[in-house]
């Protein structure tokens, strides 16, 4: 291992000479050597964005220098979020719980043995930027996280448009609960997955264990409850579970894209329970909050001036996801070109912002058709139905927008252009060869056309 560090240090010196100080600090300082393969050096990068950027812009350079320094012909990258592995250990509480460990329901429905709670450790209150747009939601969520069994906000319902932080707060609550008490049984789950689990339990004559599992958790965090629309049997079991948990003083947190009064296709008695506690709204960030978000997203190693950050904040008036997309592109431009004039910045904003609403409408249409959360489509899950929905969204984005493949990928889950090419080709092939896919695409196409004709 010591040899690996020495070799990589030698490589870094040569890389610094080739790429310049700014790009070196941004893209190479965070890399750590992990060891050697038979013919390769193994390097750890902090996230997928780093991995994709280096592959696209610097891979040939790195391979050439590695070959000269240590005679290794290949470079392997390992993507590891720093500290994530350690934090993830905090959410292993349910698998080892005596009540659940022999449950056939658990064994049949939670294949990821390392994360039964379903929590993503990267979401916490420390990296959630607070402003007038979300202050009440954040303070309420923190109160629940600190005192899940002893607070008046039960249930807590958080609603708002996509990309404003609902899922972030939901996971932050769960992570805080377990941080304070690892014995707590916390389950954070998408409503679509909740539905699938219930259907599977019925098929396997195991519905009693389904209700028993969820009735014995200490905190149920249910994301995107609007997707329970018209799922009558699932709503009935949720009504039962809700009553059981509430009577025992257990915590329930829900998210939705609209307030309880506007949820259609849900039983009145269930909606009335959603309103028992506190309902809070997330809105589009104000200027000051947007500036704070952008500063938190900007790399400390890249010189993005306050004037550039303010310029972006003033001109991007949608959601946090769009802000992040503009900032990531601006950082990349600064690193590669060492310059970011107003014309370049405006082109970045226009390229992302002008198409964002159209792609959002397309993605929402696909989301509604597949009954899959928009956050899942934009997320990293490789589950088959989610991956198919994501490909369909990319297919229609290419069909109906002027976005480049790279922009489509960045707006739909942060993918690269090659992923979009593969997705579009895959859907086009299936349309030609499978009647079911052709019918599906034709049906979604009608809805997409309607939505794209809507006035902004």
VEXDREN-2710 file (C-alpha; in Angstrom, 1 decimal):
% VEXDREN-2710
k/r/px/py/pz
1/UNK/0.0/0.0/0.0
2/UNK/2.9/2.4/0.8
3/UNK/4.3/1.7/-2.7
4/UNK/0.9/2.6/-4.2
5/UNK/0.9/6.0/-2.4
6/UNK/4.5/6.7/-3.6
7/UNK/3.7/5.8/-7.2
8/UNK/0.5/7.9/-7.2
9/UNK/2.4/10.9/-5.7
10/UNK/4.8/10.6/-8.6
11/UNK/1.9/10.5/-11.1
12/UNK/0.3/13.5/-9.5
13/UNK/3.4/15.6/-10.0
14/UNK/3.4/14.9/-13.7
15/UNK/-0.4/15.4/-14.0
16/UNK/-0.1/18.8/-12.3
17/UNK/2.3/19.9/-15.0
18/UNK/-0.1/18.9/-17.8
19/UNK/-3.5/20.1/-16.5
20/UNK/-2.7/23.3/-14.6
21/UNK/-3.4/24.2/-10.9
22/UNK/-7.1/24.8/-11.1
23/UNK/-8.0/21.5/-12.8
24/UNK/-5.5/19.6/-10.6
25/UNK/-7.1/20.9/-7.4
26/UNK/-10.6/20.2/-8.6
27/UNK/-10.2/16.8/-10.2
28/UNK/-7.1/15.1/-8.9
29/UNK/-6.5/16.3/-5.3
30/UNK/-9.6/14.3/-4.1
31/UNK/-8.4/11.0/-5.7
32/UNK/-6.8/8.4/-3.4
33/UNK/-4.9/5.3/-4.4
34/UNK/-6.4/2.0/-3.2
35/UNK/-3.8/-0.5/-4.5
36/UNK/-2.6/-2.4/-7.6
37/UNK/-4.3/-4.9/-9.8
38/UNK/-2.4/-7.3/-12.1
39/UNK/-1.9/-4.7/-14.7
40/UNK/-3.6/-1.6/-13.2
41/UNK/-3.5/1.0/-10.4
42/UNK/-6.8/1.2/-8.5
43/UNK/-7.9/4.8/-7.6
44/UNK/-10.8/5.9/-5.4
45/UNK/-12.9/8.9/-6.5
46/UNK/-15.5/10.6/-4.3
47/UNK/-18.5/10.3/-6.6
48/UNK/-19.9/9.2/-10.0
49/UNK/-19.6/12.8/-11.4
50/UNK/-15.9/12.7/-10.8
51/UNK/-15.6/9.3/-12.4
52/UNK/-17.5/10.3/-15.5
53/UNK/-15.6/13.6/-15.9
54/UNK/-12.2/12.1/-15.6
55/UNK/-13.1/9.3/-18.0
56/UNK/-14.3/11.8/-20.6
57/UNK/-11.5/14.5/-20.2
58/UNK/-8.4/13.0/-18.6
59/UNK/-8.4/9.2/-18.9
60/UNK/-5.9/9.1/-21.7
61/UNK/-3.5/11.4/-19.9
62/UNK/-3.8/9.5/-16.6
63/UNK/-3.1/6.1/-18.3
64/UNK/-0.1/7.5/-20.2
65/UNK/1.4/8.9/-17.0
66/UNK/0.7/5.7/-15.0
67/UNK/2.3/3.6/-17.7
68/UNK/5.5/5.8/-17.6
69/UNK/5.7/5.8/-13.8
70/UNK/4.9/2.2/-12.9
71/UNK/4.5/0.3/-16.1
72/UNK/0.8/-0.4/-15.4
73/UNK/-1.4/-0.3/-18.6
74/UNK/-4.8/0.2/-17.0
75/UNK/-6.5/2.5/-14.5
76/UNK/-9.4/1.3/-12.4
77/UNK/-11.7/3.6/-10.5
78/UNK/-13.7/2.8/-7.3
79/UNK/-16.5/5.3/-6.5
80/UNK/-16.9/5.7/-2.8
81/UNK/-18.8/8.5/-1.0
82/UNK/-16.5/9.5/1.8
83/UNK/-17.7/8.4/5.2
84/UNK/-20.8/6.7/3.7
85/UNK/-19.7/3.2/4.6
86/UNK/-19.2/4.1/8.2
87/UNK/-22.5/5.9/8.4
88/UNK/-24.4/3.1/6.7
89/UNK/-23.6/0.9/9.6
90/UNK/-26.0/2.9/11.6
91/UNK/-29.0/1.7/9.6
92/UNK/-28.4/-2.0/10.1
93/UNK/-30.8/-2.2/13.0
94/UNK/-33.8/-4.1/11.7
95/UNK/-32.0/-7.1/10.1
96/UNK/-30.5/-8.1/13.5
97/UNK/-33.6/-7.3/15.5
98/UNK/-34.9/-10.4/17.2
99/UNK/-38.5/-9.7/16.1
100/UNK/-37.7/-9.4/12.5
101/UNK/-34.6/-11.6/11.8
102/UNK/-36.6/-14.7/11.1
103/UNK/-39.5/-13.0/9.4
104/UNK/-40.3/-14.5/6.0
105/UNK/-41.7/-11.1/5.0
106/UNK/-38.4/-9.4/5.6
107/UNK/-36.5/-12.2/3.8
108/UNK/-38.8/-11.9/0.7
109/UNK/-38.9/-8.1/0.5
110/UNK/-35.6/-6.7/1.7
111/UNK/-32.8/-8.1/-0.5
112/UNK/-30.4/-5.4/0.5
113/UNK/-29.2/-6.9/3.8
114/UNK/-27.1/-3.8/4.5
115/UNK/-30.0/-1.3/4.5
116/UNK/-33.3/-2.6/5.6
117/UNK/-34.2/0.8/6.9
118/UNK/-33.9/2.2/3.3
119/UNK/-32.1/5.3/4.5
120/UNK/-29.5/7.1/2.4
121/UNK/-26.8/8.4/4.8
122/UNK/-25.8/11.3/2.5
123/UNK/-29.1/13.1/3.5
124/UNK/-28.8/14.9/6.8
125/UNK/-29.8/18.1/8.4
126/UNK/-26.3/19.5/8.2
127/UNK/-26.3/19.6/4.4
128/UNK/-29.9/20.8/4.0
129/UNK/-29.8/24.6/3.3
130/UNK/-32.4/26.5/5.3
131/UNK/-34.3/29.5/4.1
132/UNK/-37.7/31.1/4.4
133/UNK/-38.9/28.6/1.8
134/UNK/-38.3/25.6/4.0
135/UNK/-37.7/26.9/7.6
136/UNK/-40.8/25.5/9.1
137/UNK/-40.4/22.2/7.4
138/UNK/-36.8/21.8/8.4
139/UNK/-37.4/22.8/12.1
140/UNK/-40.4/20.4/12.3
141/UNK/-38.4/17.6/10.7
142/UNK/-35.5/18.2/13.2
143/UNK/-37.9/18.1/16.1
144/UNK/-39.2/14.7/14.9
145/UNK/-35.7/13.4/14.3
146/UNK/-34.6/14.4/17.8
147/UNK/-37.8/13.2/19.6
148/UNK/-39.6/10.7/17.4
149/UNK/-41.8/9.3/20.1
150/UNK/-42.4/12.5/22.1
151/UNK/-43.5/15.4/19.8
152/UNK/-46.8/16.8/18.7
153/UNK/-46.1/16.5/15.0
154/UNK/-47.5/13.1/14.4
155/UNK/-48.1/12.6/11.6
156/UNK/-45.7/15.1/9.9
157/UNK/-46.7/15.7/6.3
158/UNK/-44.2/17.5/4.0
159/UNK/-45.4/18.5/0.6
160/UNK/-44.1/20.5/-2.4
161/UNK/-43.0/20.2/-6.0
162/UNK/-40.2/18.0/-7.2
163/UNK/-36.6/19.0/-6.4
164/UNK/-37.3/21.1/-3.4
165/UNK/-36.0/18.7/-0.7
166/UNK/-38.9/16.5/0.5
167/UNK/-36.9/13.3/0.2
168/UNK/-33.8/14.9/1.7
169/UNK/-35.8/15.8/4.9
170/UNK/-37.4/12.4/5.1
171/UNK/-34.1/10.6/5.1
172/UNK/-32.6/13.2/7.4
173/UNK/-35.3/12.4/10.0
174/UNK/-34.6/8.7/9.8
175/UNK/-30.8/9.1/10.0
176/UNK/-31.2/11.4/13.0
177/UNK/-33.5/9.0/14.8
178/UNK/-31.0/6.1/14.4
179/UNK/-28.0/8.4/15.2
180/UNK/-29.6/9.1/18.6
181/UNK/-30.8/5.5/19.2
182/UNK/-29.6/2.6/17.0
183/UNK/-32.2/0.3/18.6
184/UNK/-35.1/2.3/16.9
185/UNK/-36.8/0.4/14.1
186/UNK/-37.0/2.9/11.2
187/UNK/-38.3/2.2/7.8
188/UNK/-38.1/4.8/5.0
189/UNK/-39.9/3.6/1.8
190/UNK/-41.3/4.8/-1.4
191/UNK/-45.1/4.4/-1.6
192/UNK/-44.7/2.4/-4.9
193/UNK/-42.5/-0.1/-3.2
194/UNK/-44.9/-0.3/-0.2
195/UNK/-47.6/-1.2/-2.7
196/UNK/-45.5/-3.8/-4.4
197/UNK/-44.6/-5.4/-1.0
198/UNK/-48.3/-5.6/-0.1
199/UNK/-49.2/-7.2/-3.5
200/UNK/-46.4/-9.7/-3.0
201/UNK/-47.6/-10.5/0.5
202/UNK/-51.1/-11.2/-0.8
203/UNK/-49.7/-13.5/-3.6
204/UNK/-47.7/-15.4/-1.0
205/UNK/-50.5/-15.6/1.6
206/UNK/-48.4/-13.5/3.9
207/UNK/-50.4/-10.3/4.3
208/UNK/-50.5/-10.8/8.1
209/UNK/-46.7/-10.6/8.3
210/UNK/-46.8/-7.5/6.2
211/UNK/-49.1/-5.7/8.6
212/UNK/-47.2/-7.1/11.6
213/UNK/-43.9/-5.8/10.2
214/UNK/-45.1/-2.3/9.7
215/UNK/-47.1/-2.2/12.9
216/UNK/-43.9/-2.9/14.9
217/UNK/-41.7/-0.2/13.6
218/UNK/-40.9/2.9/15.6
219/UNK/-40.9/5.3/12.7
220/UNK/-42.6/4.8/9.3
221/UNK/-41.3/7.3/6.7
222/UNK/-43.5/7.0/3.6
223/UNK/-42.4/8.9/0.4
224/UNK/-44.8/10.2/-2.3
225/UNK/-48.1/9.1/-0.9
226/UNK/-49.9/10.5/-4.0
227/UNK/-48.9/7.3/-5.7
228/UNK/-51.3/5.4/-3.5
229/UNK/-54.1/6.8/-5.7
230/UNK/-56.8/4.2/-6.4
231/UNK/-54.9/1.4/-4.6
232/UNK/-57.9/0.6/-2.4
233/UNK/-56.5/-2.5/-0.7
234/UNK/-53.1/-0.9/0.0
235/UNK/-54.9/2.1/1.5
236/UNK/-56.9/-0.2/3.8
237/UNK/-53.8/-1.8/5.1
238/UNK/-52.1/1.6/5.5
239/UNK/-55.1/2.8/7.4
240/UNK/-54.8/-0.1/9.8
241/UNK/-51.0/0.3/10.2
242/UNK/-51.4/4.1/10.7
243/UNK/-53.9/3.6/13.5
244/UNK/-51.8/1.0/15.2
245/UNK/-48.6/3.1/15.1
246/UNK/-50.5/6.3/16.1
247/UNK/-52.1/4.6/19.1
248/UNK/-48.7/3.4/20.3
249/UNK/-47.2/6.8/19.9
250/UNK/-44.9/5.8/17.1
251/UNK/-43.8/8.3/14.5
252/UNK/-45.3/8.7/11.0
253/UNK/-43.8/11.0/8.4
254/UNK/-45.3/11.4/4.9
255/UNK/-44.3/13.3/1.8
256/UNK/-46.4/14.3/-1.2
257/UNK/-46.4/16.6/-4.2
258/UNK/-49.6/18.3/-3.0
259/UNK/-51.4/19.0/0.4
260/UNK/-53.7/16.4/1.8
261/UNK/-56.9/18.3/0.7
262/UNK/-55.8/17.9/-2.9
263/UNK/-54.9/14.2/-2.9
264/UNK/-57.3/12.5/-5.2
265/UNK/-58.0/8.8/-5.3
266/UNK/-57.3/8.4/-1.6
267/UNK/-59.9/7.3/1.0
268/UNK/-61.4/10.2/3.0
269/UNK/-60.7/8.5/6.2
270/UNK/-57.0/8.1/5.3
271/UNK/-56.6/11.7/4.2
272/UNK/-58.3/12.8/7.4
273/UNK/-55.6/11.0/9.4
274/UNK/-52.9/12.7/7.3
275/UNK/-54.2/16.0/8.7
276/UNK/-54.1/14.9/12.3
277/UNK/-50.6/16.3/12.9
278/UNK/-48.7/19.0/11.2
279/UNK/-48.6/19.8/7.4
280/UNK/-45.7/21.8/6.1
281/UNK/-44.9/23.1/2.6
282/UNK/-41.7/23.5/0.7
283/UNK/-41.6/26.3/-1.9
284/UNK/-39.1/27.5/-4.5
285/UNK/-36.1/29.0/-2.7
286/UNK/-35.7/32.8/-2.4
287/UNK/-32.6/34.6/-3.7
288/UNK/-30.7/34.4/-0.5
289/UNK/-31.4/30.7/0.0
290/UNK/-30.4/30.0/-3.6
291/UNK/-27.1/31.8/-3.1
292/UNK/-26.5/29.7/0.0
293/UNK/-27.3/26.5/-1.8
294/UNK/-25.0/27.4/-4.7
295/UNK/-22.1/28.2/-2.4
296/UNK/-22.6/24.9/-0.6
297/UNK/-22.5/23.0/-3.9
298/UNK/-19.5/24.9/-5.3
299/UNK/-16.1/23.1/-4.9
300/UNK/-13.8/24.7/-2.4
301/UNK/-11.0/24.2/-4.8
302/UNK/-12.6/26.1/-7.7
303/UNK/-12.7/29.9/-7.9
304/UNK/-16.3/30.6/-8.6
305/UNK/-16.8/34.3/-7.7
306/UNK/-19.7/35.6/-5.6
307/UNK/-20.9/37.6/-8.6
308/UNK/-21.2/34.5/-10.7
309/UNK/-23.1/32.7/-8.0
310/UNK/-25.5/35.6/-7.6
311/UNK/-26.0/35.8/-11.4
312/UNK/-27.0/32.1/-11.4
313/UNK/-29.3/32.6/-8.4
314/UNK/-31.1/35.6/-10.0
315/UNK/-31.7/33.8/-13.3
316/UNK/-32.6/30.3/-12.3
317/UNK/-36.1/30.3/-10.8
318/UNK/-37.1/26.7/-10.7
319/UNK/-36.0/24.1/-8.2
320/UNK/-32.9/23.1/-6.4
321/UNK/-32.1/20.3/-8.9
322/UNK/-31.9/22.9/-11.7
323/UNK/-29.6/25.2/-9.6
324/UNK/-27.3/22.2/-9.0
325/UNK/-27.2/21.4/-12.7
326/UNK/-26.1/24.9/-13.6
327/UNK/-23.5/25.0/-10.8
328/UNK/-22.0/21.6/-11.8
329/UNK/-21.7/22.7/-15.4
330/UNK/-20.2/26.1/-14.3
331/UNK/-17.6/24.4/-12.1
332/UNK/-16.7/22.0/-14.9
333/UNK/-16.3/24.9/-17.4
334/UNK/-14.2/26.8/-15.0
335/UNK/-11.9/23.8/-14.4
336/UNK/-11.4/22.9/-18.1
337/UNK/-11.3/26.4/-19.6
338/UNK/-10.1/28.5/-16.7
339/UNK/-12.5/31.2/-17.6
340/UNK/-16.3/31.8/-17.2
341/UNK/-17.5/34.9/-18.9
342/UNK/-21.1/36.1/-18.8
343/UNK/-21.9/34.8/-22.3
344/UNK/-20.7/31.3/-21.4
345/UNK/-22.7/31.4/-18.2
346/UNK/-25.8/32.6/-19.9
347/UNK/-25.5/29.7/-22.5
348/UNK/-25.2/27.2/-19.6
349/UNK/-28.3/28.6/-17.9
350/UNK/-30.3/28.7/-21.2
351/UNK/-29.3/25.2/-22.1
352/UNK/-30.4/23.8/-18.8
353/UNK/-33.2/26.1/-17.7
354/UNK/-35.0/26.6/-21.0
355/UNK/-35.5/22.8/-21.4
356/UNK/-36.0/22.0/-17.7
357/UNK/-39.7/22.6/-17.7
358/UNK/-40.3/20.4/-20.8
359/UNK/-38.2/17.6/-19.5
360/UNK/-39.9/17.8/-16.1
361/UNK/-43.3/17.6/-17.8
362/UNK/-42.2/14.6/-19.8
363/UNK/-40.7/12.9/-16.7
364/UNK/-43.9/13.6/-14.7
365/UNK/-46.0/12.1/-17.5
366/UNK/-43.8/8.9/-17.5
367/UNK/-43.9/8.9/-13.7
368/UNK/-47.7/9.0/-13.6
369/UNK/-48.0/6.3/-16.2
370/UNK/-45.6/3.9/-14.5
371/UNK/-46.8/4.9/-11.0
372/UNK/-43.2/5.4/-10.1
373/UNK/-41.9/8.3/-8.0
374/UNK/-40.2/11.2/-10.0
375/UNK/-37.3/11.0/-7.5
376/UNK/-36.9/7.3/-8.5
377/UNK/-36.7/8.2/-12.2
378/UNK/-34.1/10.9/-11.4
379/UNK/-32.3/8.6/-8.9
380/UNK/-29.8/5.8/-9.1
381/UNK/-32.0/2.7/-8.7
382/UNK/-31.4/-0.1/-11.2
383/UNK/-34.7/-1.9/-10.4
384/UNK/-36.1/-3.1/-13.7
385/UNK/-39.4/-1.1/-13.8
386/UNK/-37.6/2.1/-12.7
387/UNK/-34.9/1.7/-15.2
388/UNK/-37.4/1.2/-18.0
389/UNK/-39.3/4.3/-16.9
390/UNK/-36.1/6.3/-16.9
391/UNK/-35.3/5.0/-20.5
392/UNK/-38.7/6.0/-21.7
393/UNK/-38.3/9.5/-20.2
394/UNK/-35.0/9.9/-22.0
395/UNK/-36.6/8.6/-25.2
396/UNK/-39.3/11.3/-25.2
397/UNK/-36.9/14.0/-24.0
398/UNK/-34.8/13.3/-27.2
399/UNK/-38.0/13.2/-29.3
400/UNK/-39.6/16.4/-28.1
401/UNK/-36.8/18.7/-26.9
402/UNK/-33.8/20.4/-28.5
403/UNK/-31.5/19.3/-25.6
404/UNK/-28.2/17.6/-26.3
405/UNK/-27.9/14.0/-25.1
406/UNK/-25.5/15.3/-22.4
407/UNK/-28.1/17.7/-21.2
408/UNK/-30.8/15.1/-21.2
409/UNK/-28.6/12.8/-19.1
410/UNK/-27.7/15.6/-16.7
411/UNK/-31.4/16.5/-16.1
412/UNK/-32.6/12.9/-15.8
413/UNK/-30.6/11.5/-13.0
414/UNK/-27.1/12.9/-13.8
415/UNK/-26.3/10.3/-16.5
416/UNK/-23.8/10.8/-19.2
417/UNK/-24.6/11.0/-23.0
418/UNK/-23.7/7.3/-23.6
419/UNK/-26.4/6.2/-21.1
420/UNK/-29.0/8.3/-23.0
421/UNK/-27.8/6.8/-26.4
422/UNK/-28.2/3.3/-25.0
423/UNK/-31.7/4.1/-23.5
424/UNK/-33.0/5.7/-26.7
425/UNK/-31.7/2.8/-28.9
426/UNK/-33.2/0.3/-26.5
427/UNK/-36.7/1.8/-26.5
428/UNK/-36.6/2.2/-30.3
429/UNK/-35.7/-1.4/-30.8
430/UNK/-38.4/-2.6/-28.3
431/UNK/-41.0/-0.5/-30.1
432/UNK/-40.2/-2.3/-33.4
433/UNK/-40.0/-5.8/-31.9
434/UNK/-42.6/-5.9/-29.0
435/UNK/-46.2/-5.0/-29.4
436/UNK/-46.5/-4.3/-25.7
437/UNK/-43.8/-1.7/-25.8
438/UNK/-45.2/0.0/-28.9
439/UNK/-48.7/0.3/-27.2
440/UNK/-47.1/1.7/-24.1
441/UNK/-45.1/4.3/-26.0
442/UNK/-48.2/5.3/-28.1
443/UNK/-50.2/5.7/-24.9
444/UNK/-47.6/7.8/-23.1
445/UNK/-47.0/9.8/-26.3
446/UNK/-50.6/11.1/-26.3
447/UNK/-50.2/12.3/-22.7
448/UNK/-46.7/13.8/-23.4
449/UNK/-48.1/15.9/-26.2
450/UNK/-50.9/17.2/-24.0
451/UNK/-48.6/18.2/-21.3
452/UNK/-46.1/19.9/-23.6
453/UNK/-49.0/22.0/-25.0
454/UNK/-49.8/23.3/-21.5
455/UNK/-49.1/27.0/-20.9
456/UNK/-46.3/27.7/-18.4
END
